[in-house]
Amino acid sequence: MENNSKNMAIEEVKNKIVIKKKGIVVSDKMTKTVVVAVDSLKTHAKYQKKYKSTKKYKAHDEEGKYKMGDVVEIVPCRPISKDKRYKVV
């Protein structure tokens, strides 16, 4: 299944809905962690104007192979630390 947004895809895995988010690595300075900026297009409730919103997620990168500027997909997982709730696919 594809979602309308180009940055998110929805898949069903073992009766669970997994939302993949696509973004750009903006920081790789932490050990086994990358910061991924995900862009999304939102619509204002009252004025119906579309605007771009960016949100940053900390994601687990076990091998440390992703560097700044790489385009990656992240999926939700169990909490790994205080801020990390995603893994890089």
BELTA-V191425 format. One record per helix or strand. SS is the DSSP state (A for helix, B for strand). FROM is the first residue (numbers start at 1). LEN is the number of residues. If there is no record, write none. Layout:
ss=SS from=FROM len=LEN
ss=SS from=FROM len=LEN
This chain:
ss=B from=2 len=1
ss=B from=8 len=6
ss=B from=16 len=15
ss=B from=33 len=11
ss=B from=50 len=11
ss=B from=71 len=6
ss=B from=86 len=3
